[in-house]
Every structure is written in structure tokens, then in C-alpha cells.
Amino acid sequence: MLLACLLHEFAVVALAAHGITLLVSGVPRPALRAWKVTVASIVAGLLPLAIRSSGESGQVSWIAWPDPVKFLGFLAMVIVGMRCARRPMNVRTPIQLPALALPILVIPGLLLLLISPVKPLFVDGYVLYSSIGFALLLGAGIDLFHRRQPSSRTSWVAALAVLAALLPPRLYLRMPQSRHDDVIAIVNAVRHAGRPGDGLLYLPGRHRVWTGANPEDTRFLTDLALVQDPTSSNTLAGIELPAQGIPARILKFDRVVVVRDPEGAHSDTNSQEEA
């Protein structure tokens, strides 16, 4: 669990789901004590990274209020999961499946949604592991339905309908159009629009990573906002000039290639980007 949190800090909210599972299952006190010791160890191990990364909150400044489609998708999974959890599952185990699966399905996404009014952080990919709970509950529901109607033609039709419904999304996810940022297309556009000696301006500056994968594509252009590149500054995106120094550099160039947000996208509002 500590390794998972070190790879992605938002994995830590799964601990809350684990705790709820133990509480509603009425496990013995030694098990709860062991869980508390585990949580304390994980938090202690994660704390240095959390403190260090708190100074880089600008890396998630692009996250806006939850996208309605993604929010509705999350809500639909929760409703279907809760519906499946209500079905009787006559399995005698210390921890029942609904007690295990429902918290991991609901809690991670719910916590990120509750934080959103203070700091928008809800991205479904950040809590993708919560779909484990959905898969467990849906699988149990399908199993129960199949045992009640083992040779029903309806079950076969339903299974084929589900597979047919899954096919278009599976194909779409393997196409370039499924990516929010098609960086290959962006790099090609910059290369074709720019001429040797032109200026290059990123609005906002975080989009510099779009062309960073292959610096050869922009080596004949001058990055107008950059005073030190990532290599010489030993930083992820380089160091930019102060806002007041950028207009003077712009005026020295006859042509400027501008890489900007698509229409309607969330834009940064800090003083540097406004200038």
C-alpha cells in the first residue's frame, strides 16, 4: 500500500475505504489495531513526499470542476453497484462482499468530490482502482442471476448485448481521438507553422511539455518566455522570464507561433499567464 501511495499519492484515500470495510464488518479489535498501525506506517512513509509535492500544486492547476459526463459515469457505477449489493449473497465469510466492494467503489471518488469546492481534484483516472469494487459487485450480481436462471435465453441475450455495447468504447480508446491532448498533431502543427528564426509562445506555459518530447522539432524557434531550458536549470519545464520581460522579447520577432488552449478549455489565471 505504501508503494502504491508513493507511485500515486491519491491511492491513500483507499485506506479510508479499507477502514470502513473493517468497521461495518465488526472484525475483532486486534484486526482494527493492526489496521491502525498499518495506516500510521503508510502515512509516515508518505509524509515526506506529500510535503515535497505540496509545493508543486501547479501541476494539477488544470483540473476544473468535475466534468458532468465523468461525474454521471461515476454516479451510474455507484447506483448499479449499490443495486447489486442489495442482492442476497449467501456466502459465509468474515467480510461480506458488499462490505468490501462498496467502500472501495464509493469512498475514493466521493472524497475527491467533497474536496472540489476547496481545490478541484476529481479526475476519474486518479481513482481508477475504485472500479475494482464495481467489478466485484457486478460479477456477483451476474453470478446470482445466472444461478437463478442457468439456462435462460434472456441471460445469453443480455450477455451479448453487453459485449456489443462495450465494443465501440474499446475501439474508441485505441484511436488518437480518445486522447485529450494529441501531442503528435500539436508538434506537427508547430513544425509546419514555424520558420527558422520565429518566436514560440506557450499560452499557458505548462503547454511547453506538448513539444518537449522531441526538442528537435522546435530547435529553430525561440521560446520567448523561457530564460533557462529544463536541462540547464535542472527542472521539469525550465525557468520562465518575469511577466514584464516577455513583451519586449515578443516585439523583437516578426512572426510568433502561439500554442494555446483549445476554445473553452480551463485556463490558468495567475499573473504571469495573464500578462
Backbone bond lengths (Angstrom), bond angles and torsions (degrees), N, CA, C in turn:
res aa  C-N    CA-C-N  psi(-1)  N-CA   C-N-CA  omega(-1)  CA-C   N-CA-C  phi
1 M - - - 1.457 - - 1.529 110.68 -
2 L 1.325 116.14 -38.39 1.465 119.82 177.47 1.525 110.07 -64.66
3 L 1.326 116.97 -40.93 1.462 120.42 177.89 1.525 110.36 -61.81
4 A 1.336 116.73 -42.05 1.469 120.45 178.11 1.530 110.60 -61.10
5 C 1.326 117.32 -42.21 1.472 121.44 -179.30 1.527 111.49 -68.08
6 L 1.330 116.94 -36.27 1.457 120.19 178.25 1.530 110.96 -68.75
7 L 1.332 116.82 -31.82 1.465 120.30 177.19 1.526 110.93 -75.24
8 H 1.334 116.65 -34.74 1.471 120.57 176.80 1.521 107.88 -153.44
9 E 1.330 116.50 115.24 1.470 120.82 -171.14 1.523 113.68 -61.19
10 F 1.341 117.38 -28.04 1.468 119.01 -177.48 1.528 112.43 -72.10
11 A 1.309 117.27 -5.33 1.468 119.20 173.13 1.524 110.75 -65.89
12 V 1.331 117.19 -18.37 1.461 120.57 -176.10 1.526 111.75 -65.33
13 V 1.334 118.12 -26.22 1.467 118.58 -179.07 1.521 111.62 -69.11
14 A 1.335 117.85 -14.94 1.465 119.99 174.86 1.525 111.06 -64.68
15 L 1.339 116.64 -24.48 1.466 119.30 178.82 1.522 111.09 -61.73
16 A 1.332 116.58 -36.77 1.465 119.68 178.44 1.525 110.10 -63.25
17 A 1.341 116.30 -40.17 1.469 120.07 178.08 1.522 110.73 -63.92
18 H 1.343 116.35 -42.12 1.471 119.71 178.16 1.529 110.76 -60.85
19 G 1.334 117.02 -41.81 1.460 121.18 -179.64 1.510 112.24 -63.07
20 I 1.333 116.65 -42.96 1.470 120.17 178.50 1.520 110.47 -63.36
21 T 1.333 116.83 -39.91 1.468 120.55 177.34 1.522 110.94 -56.58
22 L 1.331 117.12 -45.51 1.461 120.71 -179.18 1.521 111.64 -67.70
23 L 1.331 117.06 -39.58 1.465 120.37 -177.95 1.527 111.56 -65.93
24 V 1.339 117.12 -46.90 1.466 119.01 -176.98 1.528 111.50 -74.29
25 S 1.327 117.11 -17.18 1.469 120.02 -179.59 1.520 112.01 -87.79
26 G 1.336 117.13 -8.86 1.462 120.06 178.61 1.513 113.52 62.99
27 V 1.341 117.04 41.14 1.465 119.90 -179.35 1.525 110.01 -69.83
28 P 1.326 118.93 159.13 1.467 121.36 179.71 1.527 112.03 -61.36
29 R 1.313 115.74 157.12 1.465 120.81 -178.81 1.526 113.82 -58.42
30 P 1.335 119.36 -38.28 1.474 118.17 177.76 1.528 112.61 -57.51
31 A 1.337 116.32 -35.53 1.468 119.48 178.73 1.527 110.56 -67.44
32 L 1.345 117.02 -40.23 1.468 120.45 177.89 1.530 111.10 -65.64
33 R 1.353 116.25 -39.93 1.463 119.77 178.20 1.527 110.37 -63.18
34 A 1.331 115.98 -41.29 1.468 119.86 178.68 1.524 110.80 -63.00
35 W 1.338 115.65 -38.10 1.473 119.51 178.60 1.534 110.17 -65.09
36 K 1.330 117.25 -42.28 1.465 120.75 -179.68 1.524 111.12 -63.23
37 V 1.346 116.65 -41.41 1.467 120.27 177.77 1.530 109.95 -63.34
38 T 1.330 116.08 -41.26 1.463 120.39 179.15 1.525 111.01 -62.53
39 V 1.340 116.57 -46.05 1.464 120.92 179.73 1.528 110.61 -61.40
40 A 1.337 116.89 -44.22 1.464 120.40 179.90 1.526 110.53 -61.14
41 S 1.324 117.12 -40.73 1.465 120.93 -179.97 1.525 110.82 -65.57
42 I 1.333 116.01 -42.56 1.468 120.39 -179.01 1.528 110.45 -65.91
43 V 1.333 116.84 -45.54 1.467 120.68 -179.90 1.524 110.44 -62.38
44 A 1.345 116.83 -41.73 1.467 120.49 179.20 1.526 110.60 -63.08
45 G 1.329 116.44 -40.70 1.456 119.84 179.62 1.513 112.95 -70.96
46 L 1.330 116.80 -28.96 1.467 121.27 -177.87 1.527 112.43 -86.56
47 L 1.323 117.01 -22.68 1.466 121.15 -171.96 1.539 113.89 -55.41
48 P 1.348 119.69 -45.75 1.476 118.05 179.57 1.529 112.81 -58.26
49 L 1.334 116.67 -41.63 1.463 119.48 178.78 1.525 110.89 -67.08
50 A 1.338 117.16 -39.99 1.467 120.75 -179.79 1.529 110.90 -62.94
51 I 1.341 116.93 -41.48 1.470 120.81 178.58 1.518 110.18 -65.40
52 R 1.323 115.42 -43.65 1.466 119.85 -179.29 1.527 111.39 -64.73
53 S 1.318 116.43 -44.17 1.465 119.76 -175.13 1.527 112.48 -76.71
54 S 1.340 118.05 -17.36 1.475 119.68 179.41 1.523 111.14 -62.53
55 G 1.326 116.77 -25.22 1.458 120.01 177.50 1.515 113.63 -79.21
56 E 1.317 116.59 -3.52 1.462 121.46 179.87 1.528 111.13 -115.14
57 S 1.325 116.14 32.80 1.464 120.16 -177.04 1.520 112.32 -64.34
58 G 1.327 116.45 -17.24 1.469 119.24 176.87 1.519 112.80 -62.36
59 Q 1.335 116.61 -20.26 1.462 119.93 179.64 1.531 111.86 -66.63
60 V 1.340 117.37 -20.13 1.468 120.47 178.27 1.529 110.84 -114.49
61 S 1.337 116.91 20.28 1.468 119.93 -179.44 1.525 112.06 -70.44
62 W 1.337 116.19 -15.12 1.466 119.89 -179.51 1.525 112.34 -76.60
63 I 1.331 117.49 -13.76 1.466 120.14 -176.27 1.520 109.23 -74.56
64 A 1.322 116.63 122.56 1.456 122.35 178.42 1.533 109.23 -100.93
65 W 1.326 115.75 -169.70 1.463 119.95 175.72 1.513 108.92 -58.96
66 P 1.336 117.97 151.76 1.466 120.30 -175.78 1.525 112.93 -51.22
67 D 1.316 114.78 131.28 1.460 120.59 176.77 1.533 109.00 -61.78
68 P 1.354 118.79 129.91 1.473 120.28 -176.40 1.522 113.42 -56.26
69 V 1.333 116.87 -39.38 1.471 119.94 -178.68 1.527 110.19 -65.05
70 K 1.351 116.41 -46.05 1.455 119.73 -179.71 1.520 111.06 -67.29
71 F 1.336 116.39 -36.87 1.462 119.40 178.17 1.529 110.68 -64.56
72 L 1.319 116.45 -44.05 1.470 120.09 178.89 1.523 110.89 -65.27
73 G 1.345 116.56 -35.41 1.464 119.44 176.25 1.516 111.21 -63.08
74 F 1.326 116.70 -43.42 1.462 121.44 177.63 1.527 110.50 -63.36
75 L 1.342 116.17 -43.06 1.457 120.65 179.90 1.525 111.28 -63.70
76 A 1.331 116.69 -40.12 1.466 120.71 179.29 1.530 110.82 -63.35
77 M 1.328 116.77 -41.63 1.472 119.69 178.32 1.525 110.80 -62.93
78 V 1.330 116.34 -40.97 1.464 120.12 -179.79 1.527 110.48 -63.89
79 I 1.333 117.09 -43.70 1.471 120.82 -178.63 1.524 110.51 -64.12
80 V 1.340 116.30 -47.02 1.472 119.96 179.25 1.523 110.16 -63.43
81 G 1.334 117.11 -41.75 1.464 120.21 178.92 1.515 112.26 -62.30
82 M 1.331 117.22 -42.38 1.466 120.43 179.29 1.521 110.85 -67.19
83 R 1.329 115.71 -35.58 1.466 119.46 177.20 1.529 110.77 -63.37
84 C 1.326 116.05 -43.32 1.473 119.87 178.92 1.529 110.89 -66.88
85 A 1.346 116.67 -35.14 1.466 120.47 -177.90 1.519 111.89 -67.02
86 R 1.332 117.68 -23.23 1.464 120.90 -179.16 1.524 112.01 -76.39
87 R 1.328 117.09 -15.71 1.456 120.26 179.38 1.524 110.00 -70.91
88 P 1.337 117.88 139.81 1.479 119.59 178.91 1.524 110.69 -68.06
89 M 1.336 115.46 125.64 1.466 121.18 177.41 1.517 107.31 -118.59
90 N 1.293 116.34 95.86 1.464 122.02 -173.08 1.533 110.29 -76.95
91 V 1.321 114.54 70.82 1.460 120.88 178.59 1.519 107.74 -126.15
92 R 1.336 116.48 124.75 1.463 120.80 -177.85 1.531 109.44 -93.97
93 T 1.311 115.46 101.27 1.460 121.73 176.60 1.522 107.93 -138.76
94 P 1.330 118.15 157.73 1.472 119.51 179.55 1.527 112.62 -57.40
95 I 1.331 116.59 -36.16 1.462 121.26 178.84 1.521 108.43 -121.45
96 Q 1.331 116.49 118.95 1.453 120.72 -179.77 1.533 110.24 -72.67
97 L 1.329 115.24 152.53 1.466 120.34 -177.04 1.532 113.11 -57.66
98 P 1.349 119.98 -46.28 1.478 118.41 178.96 1.527 112.72 -58.67
99 A 1.347 117.05 -38.35 1.463 120.28 179.80 1.521 111.74 -65.95
100 L 1.330 117.11 -28.08 1.456 121.04 178.40 1.525 111.47 -83.72
101 A 1.347 116.19 -44.02 1.462 120.61 -169.14 1.533 113.48 -84.91
102 L 1.335 118.11 -38.75 1.468 119.69 -176.35 1.543 113.02 -62.16
103 P 1.337 119.02 -47.45 1.470 117.87 179.37 1.527 113.24 -60.44
104 I 1.327 118.24 -41.70 1.464 119.38 -179.10 1.522 110.93 -69.83
105 L 1.326 117.51 -25.05 1.460 121.15 176.08 1.529 111.34 -75.49
106 V 1.334 116.91 -42.42 1.467 121.00 -169.05 1.527 113.31 -93.98
107 I 1.337 117.03 -46.43 1.469 120.87 -166.25 1.532 114.01 -63.75
108 P 1.337 121.11 -48.43 1.471 118.99 -177.17 1.530 113.49 -57.34
109 G 1.330 116.90 -50.02 1.463 119.71 179.11 1.510 112.60 -65.98
110 L 1.337 116.99 -38.02 1.465 121.06 -179.32 1.527 111.36 -64.11
111 L 1.327 117.16 -41.26 1.466 120.13 179.72 1.529 111.28 -63.94
112 L 1.338 117.21 -41.02 1.459 119.77 177.93 1.528 111.13 -66.03
113 L 1.329 116.88 -35.57 1.466 120.19 177.48 1.523 111.29 -66.83
114 L 1.335 116.64 -39.14 1.466 120.41 -179.72 1.520 111.65 -67.71
115 I 1.336 116.96 -28.91 1.463 120.89 178.66 1.525 111.26 -78.01
116 S 1.327 117.81 -20.04 1.468 122.36 -172.26 1.530 114.42 -53.71
117 P 1.358 120.55 -40.55 1.476 118.07 178.58 1.529 113.40 -59.52
118 V 1.331 117.33 -28.81 1.465 120.93 178.84 1.526 110.25 -87.97
119 K 1.339 116.01 -48.78 1.456 122.01 -179.64 1.523 108.25 -149.24
120 P 1.350 118.34 108.12 1.478 119.50 -179.52 1.522 110.56 -60.62
121 L 1.330 115.74 120.51 1.461 121.47 -179.49 1.523 112.35 -136.06
122 F 1.347 116.59 2.02 1.464 118.11 -175.30 1.526 110.29 -77.38
123 V 1.318 114.91 111.33 1.461 122.99 170.35 1.519 105.72 -132.61
124 D 1.323 117.40 124.35 1.461 118.85 -174.01 1.527 111.96 -58.57
125 G 1.333 117.38 -31.40 1.459 120.12 178.94 1.516 113.31 -65.98
126 Y 1.344 117.65 -25.12 1.461 120.93 179.40 1.524 111.98 -70.70
127 V 1.315 117.01 -25.34 1.473 120.87 179.95 1.530 109.55 -122.97
128 L 1.327 114.66 37.33 1.465 119.37 -178.79 1.527 111.91 -59.52
129 Y 1.340 115.91 -28.97 1.460 119.74 -179.28 1.525 112.37 -62.67
130 S 1.342 118.34 -18.32 1.467 119.72 179.01 1.523 111.99 -66.20
131 S 1.339 116.94 -18.65 1.466 119.31 177.69 1.532 111.69 -67.55
132 I 1.354 116.67 -14.13 1.472 119.63 173.26 1.526 109.60 -58.41
133 G 1.331 116.38 -44.57 1.459 119.98 179.26 1.512 111.83 -62.16
134 F 1.337 116.76 -40.73 1.456 120.54 178.59 1.519 110.72 -63.53
135 A 1.333 116.42 -43.51 1.469 120.40 -178.90 1.530 111.21 -63.12
136 L 1.325 116.75 -41.14 1.473 120.17 179.77 1.526 111.09 -64.15
137 L 1.336 116.38 -46.17 1.459 119.71 -178.24 1.525 111.81 -68.06
138 L 1.329 116.22 -42.39 1.458 119.20 179.29 1.522 110.65 -65.03
139 G 1.339 116.67 -40.71 1.461 119.98 177.97 1.520 111.77 -62.32
140 A 1.348 116.32 -41.02 1.466 119.94 178.59 1.526 110.77 -65.60
141 G 1.340 116.60 -39.67 1.455 120.12 178.63 1.521 111.97 -64.63
142 I 1.332 116.62 -41.83 1.475 120.68 178.16 1.521 110.24 -64.98
143 D 1.326 116.60 -41.22 1.460 120.98 179.73 1.529 111.11 -62.01
144 L 1.348 115.61 -43.06 1.465 119.93 179.16 1.524 110.70 -63.46
145 F 1.325 116.51 -43.60 1.462 121.09 178.90 1.523 110.87 -61.92
146 H 1.326 116.48 -40.36 1.463 120.45 -177.98 1.524 111.30 -69.16
147 R 1.336 117.35 -37.58 1.462 120.00 179.40 1.518 111.34 -69.13
148 R 1.328 116.48 -30.70 1.468 119.00 178.82 1.522 111.25 -77.52
149 Q 1.330 116.23 -33.35 1.461 120.34 -179.56 1.533 108.10 -131.84
150 P 1.351 117.06 72.05 1.470 120.43 -171.88 1.530 114.51 -63.40
151 S 1.319 118.48 -29.44 1.468 119.42 -176.17 1.528 111.83 -120.08
152 S 1.321 114.91 24.79 1.458 118.75 -177.29 1.524 111.01 -72.09
153 R 1.333 115.08 133.78 1.463 119.36 175.65 1.529 110.28 -66.44
154 T 1.326 115.59 -29.88 1.471 119.74 179.55 1.520 111.77 -60.80
155 S 1.340 117.02 -39.20 1.461 120.27 -178.56 1.527 110.77 -65.55
156 W 1.327 116.59 -38.03 1.465 119.58 178.51 1.533 110.92 -68.39
157 V 1.317 116.14 -41.30 1.468 119.78 177.86 1.530 110.11 -63.05
158 A 1.346 116.05 -41.54 1.467 120.15 179.50 1.526 110.82 -63.82
159 A 1.342 116.54 -42.23 1.465 120.15 179.90 1.521 111.09 -62.89
160 L 1.327 117.20 -43.69 1.457 120.97 179.09 1.530 111.09 -65.82
161 A 1.340 116.15 -37.45 1.475 119.98 178.55 1.519 111.06 -64.35
162 V 1.341 116.58 -40.41 1.470 120.60 178.82 1.526 110.38 -64.28
163 L 1.332 116.87 -45.23 1.462 120.27 179.63 1.523 110.97 -62.55
164 A 1.340 116.75 -40.24 1.465 120.22 178.87 1.525 110.85 -65.83
165 A 1.345 116.71 -36.97 1.468 120.40 179.55 1.523 111.51 -69.68
166 L 1.334 117.41 -29.62 1.460 121.02 -179.11 1.524 112.80 -78.00
167 L 1.327 116.72 -21.69 1.468 119.51 -174.59 1.528 113.57 -61.84
168 P 1.352 120.42 -49.64 1.478 118.95 -179.64 1.533 113.44 -58.41
169 P 1.370 119.86 -45.68 1.471 117.94 177.65 1.520 113.24 -61.38
170 R 1.344 116.92 -37.59 1.468 119.91 -179.65 1.524 110.47 -63.43
171 L 1.329 116.13 -41.59 1.468 119.60 178.66 1.528 110.94 -68.55
172 Y 1.333 115.84 -40.55 1.467 120.27 -178.13 1.533 111.33 -63.08
173 L 1.339 116.80 -39.88 1.461 120.78 -178.32 1.524 112.40 -63.89
174 R 1.316 116.80 -18.11 1.464 120.91 -179.14 1.520 112.33 -98.36
175 M 1.327 117.04 11.02 1.461 121.46 179.12 1.528 110.06 -109.34
176 P 1.338 117.47 152.03 1.477 119.50 179.51 1.523 112.86 -59.07
177 Q 1.343 117.44 -28.55 1.462 120.59 -177.40 1.534 112.68 -65.97
178 S 1.346 116.94 -16.43 1.463 119.40 -178.79 1.525 111.96 -76.73
179 R 1.324 117.31 -14.75 1.459 120.64 -179.39 1.523 110.61 -87.41
180 H 1.327 116.11 137.09 1.465 120.62 179.27 1.528 110.58 -64.68
181 D 1.327 115.83 -40.83 1.467 121.35 179.73 1.522 108.57 -117.74
182 D 1.320 116.79 107.09 1.463 121.38 175.98 1.529 107.10 -86.50
183 V 1.340 116.46 85.62 1.460 120.54 -171.20 1.530 112.19 -65.93
184 I 1.331 116.97 -29.01 1.467 118.97 178.59 1.523 109.88 -64.75
185 A 1.334 116.29 -43.46 1.465 119.99 178.52 1.525 110.98 -65.34
186 I 1.343 116.75 -37.43 1.467 120.81 -179.79 1.529 110.14 -65.75
187 V 1.334 116.28 -45.52 1.465 120.30 179.10 1.522 110.58 -61.54
188 N 1.336 117.30 -42.85 1.469 120.72 178.64 1.529 110.90 -61.34
189 A 1.340 116.25 -40.99 1.467 120.11 -179.61 1.526 111.11 -65.22
190 V 1.339 116.82 -41.37 1.471 120.42 178.52 1.527 110.33 -64.76
191 R 1.326 116.16 -42.28 1.462 120.00 -178.69 1.527 111.68 -64.01
192 H 1.337 116.44 -40.45 1.461 120.43 -178.51 1.531 112.15 -75.65
193 A 1.343 116.76 -31.69 1.467 119.41 -178.20 1.523 112.02 -80.21
194 G 1.328 116.41 -30.84 1.456 119.64 -174.56 1.516 113.34 -85.37
195 R 1.326 114.54 148.52 1.464 122.35 173.08 1.527 108.23 -119.90
196 P 1.324 117.82 153.54 1.472 119.33 178.71 1.520 111.53 -53.56
197 G 1.347 115.62 127.90 1.455 120.86 179.94 1.507 114.62 96.71
198 D 1.344 117.28 -6.71 1.465 120.01 177.97 1.525 110.79 -72.45
199 G 1.331 115.21 159.51 1.455 120.67 172.44 1.527 110.12 -87.60
200 L 1.318 115.77 158.02 1.466 122.05 -179.62 1.518 108.02 -133.44
201 L 1.331 116.43 127.72 1.461 120.98 -176.27 1.528 109.45 -132.85
202 Y 1.328 115.93 130.20 1.461 121.75 179.24 1.526 109.03 -104.75
203 L 1.323 115.76 125.99 1.461 121.51 178.55 1.531 109.41 -125.97
204 P 1.318 119.14 102.28 1.463 128.64 -1.17 1.530 112.46 -82.53
205 G 1.329 115.53 174.39 1.449 121.02 -174.47 1.516 114.43 -64.42
206 R 1.331 118.01 -22.88 1.466 119.59 -179.54 1.519 112.33 -64.36
207 H 1.349 117.06 -16.54 1.465 119.52 179.50 1.524 112.80 -76.24
208 R 1.319 116.27 1.26 1.463 119.41 177.04 1.530 110.58 -60.93
209 V 1.322 117.07 -27.93 1.470 120.22 -179.75 1.528 111.42 -65.58
210 W 1.336 117.79 -21.13 1.465 120.19 -179.19 1.521 111.87 -60.81
211 T 1.322 117.26 -35.70 1.456 120.63 -178.98 1.524 111.67 -107.27
212 G 1.332 117.19 6.24 1.458 120.51 -176.17 1.512 114.64 -76.45
213 A 1.327 117.24 -18.00 1.462 119.75 -176.82 1.520 111.60 -65.76
214 N 1.329 116.90 -33.17 1.456 121.16 -179.43 1.539 109.06 -134.92
215 P 1.341 117.50 86.63 1.468 120.47 -177.05 1.527 113.75 -59.50
216 E 1.322 117.19 -20.62 1.460 120.01 -179.66 1.527 111.43 -60.16
217 D 1.323 117.25 -27.69 1.462 120.58 -176.99 1.524 112.48 -70.13
218 T 1.321 117.68 -21.58 1.475 120.07 -177.30 1.527 112.51 -123.20
219 R 1.333 118.08 15.04 1.473 119.04 -173.98 1.525 112.52 -69.61
220 F 1.354 118.75 -19.44 1.463 120.70 178.26 1.534 111.99 -89.98
221 L 1.344 116.40 0.25 1.463 120.94 179.48 1.525 109.24 -108.43
222 T 1.317 116.68 153.85 1.463 121.46 179.81 1.521 109.78 -104.91
223 D 1.324 115.80 118.02 1.467 120.76 177.37 1.526 108.14 -72.08
224 L 1.330 116.37 108.75 1.464 121.53 -169.25 1.523 113.86 -71.01
225 A 1.322 117.57 -25.26 1.467 119.68 -176.62 1.521 112.38 -96.32
226 L 1.338 117.02 -8.28 1.465 120.15 -172.16 1.522 110.75 -95.66
227 V 1.317 116.47 130.36 1.458 121.03 176.24 1.528 111.03 -103.60
228 Q 1.357 116.94 -27.02 1.453 122.37 175.84 1.516 109.24 -139.74
229 D 1.341 117.44 131.26 1.463 120.00 -179.89 1.526 110.11 -76.24
230 P 1.349 117.58 167.66 1.472 120.18 -176.54 1.527 113.53 -58.64
231 T 1.353 117.41 -36.29 1.460 119.65 -176.68 1.525 111.61 -67.61
232 S 1.340 116.56 -49.83 1.467 119.76 -176.86 1.528 112.44 -71.37
233 S 1.350 117.32 -27.31 1.467 119.89 -179.25 1.524 112.74 -94.12
234 N 1.346 116.02 -6.81 1.464 121.02 -178.67 1.532 111.62 55.79
235 T 1.331 115.38 42.60 1.470 122.09 177.99 1.518 109.19 -126.67
236 L 1.330 115.07 170.56 1.463 119.97 -177.44 1.522 112.15 -71.62
237 A 1.334 118.00 -41.23 1.466 120.88 -173.92 1.524 113.43 -124.11
238 G 1.346 118.59 6.96 1.452 120.25 -177.85 1.521 112.06 86.57
239 I 1.325 116.23 -179.88 1.472 122.20 -178.86 1.519 108.45 -118.04
240 E 1.344 115.99 129.44 1.455 120.62 -178.25 1.527 111.51 -92.84
241 L 1.331 114.58 157.78 1.460 121.27 172.68 1.523 109.83 -66.45
242 P 1.334 117.91 157.14 1.471 119.10 169.66 1.528 109.71 -60.43
243 A 1.309 115.84 153.78 1.470 120.50 -175.21 1.526 112.42 -54.68
244 Q 1.319 117.01 -38.89 1.465 119.27 -175.14 1.533 112.51 -71.54
245 G 1.338 117.88 -16.60 1.455 120.02 -179.13 1.515 114.13 -88.19
246 I 1.332 118.06 -13.65 1.464 121.05 -174.72 1.534 112.83 -74.84
247 P 1.356 120.92 -43.27 1.473 119.63 -179.09 1.529 113.38 -56.04
248 A 1.331 117.66 -38.38 1.466 120.32 -179.26 1.521 110.78 -63.23
249 R 1.338 116.74 -37.46 1.461 119.47 178.72 1.525 110.78 -70.02
250 I 1.324 116.62 -37.30 1.470 120.14 -179.56 1.523 110.43 -60.25
251 L 1.328 115.86 -40.78 1.470 120.30 -175.44 1.525 112.80 -68.60
252 K 1.314 118.11 -12.47 1.459 121.11 179.50 1.535 112.11 -82.61
253 F 1.341 117.53 -7.63 1.463 120.95 -175.04 1.522 110.21 -115.46
254 D 1.331 115.37 139.31 1.471 120.72 177.33 1.522 111.29 -76.85
255 R 1.333 116.58 -33.85 1.471 120.79 -178.62 1.519 108.74 -128.65
256 V 1.328 114.86 138.74 1.464 120.96 178.34 1.529 108.41 -131.87
257 V 1.325 115.63 125.49 1.468 121.01 173.78 1.524 107.55 -89.89
258 V 1.333 116.48 123.73 1.467 120.90 -176.24 1.525 109.44 -111.18
259 V 1.323 115.39 127.28 1.474 122.23 175.94 1.519 106.65 -106.50
260 R 1.339 116.28 112.16 1.465 118.77 -172.99 1.525 111.31 -129.44
261 D 1.323 114.40 171.23 1.466 121.03 177.46 1.521 110.60 -63.35
262 P 1.344 117.83 148.12 1.466 118.92 170.92 1.520 110.88 -64.88
263 E 1.304 115.84 160.31 1.461 121.36 -178.07 1.520 110.51 -58.64
264 G 1.330 115.48 130.58 1.464 120.08 176.80 1.509 114.97 85.56
265 A 1.351 117.92 -1.98 1.458 120.14 -179.20 1.521 110.45 -77.71
266 H 1.332 115.62 158.19 1.465 121.29 178.12 1.525 109.29 -67.38
267 S 1.326 117.77 128.46 1.457 122.33 -178.00 1.525 110.21 -114.12
268 D 1.341 115.10 149.33 1.466 119.82 176.88 1.533 109.51 -69.34
269 T 1.325 115.34 149.70 1.465 119.92 -176.45 1.519 112.64 -121.05
270 N 1.337 118.19 15.74 1.461 118.52 -179.98 1.527 109.68 -75.90
271 S 1.339 116.07 164.94 1.454 121.05 -173.01 1.523 112.38 -63.41
272 Q 1.322 117.36 -32.66 1.463 121.16 179.91 1.529 110.46 -62.64
273 E 1.339 116.54 -48.52 1.464 119.84 -177.83 1.527 111.45 -70.07
274 E 1.331 116.91 -36.23 1.471 119.42 177.76 1.540 111.35 -62.02
275 A 1.322 115.38 -40.75 1.471 119.56 178.83 1.530 110.15 -66.15
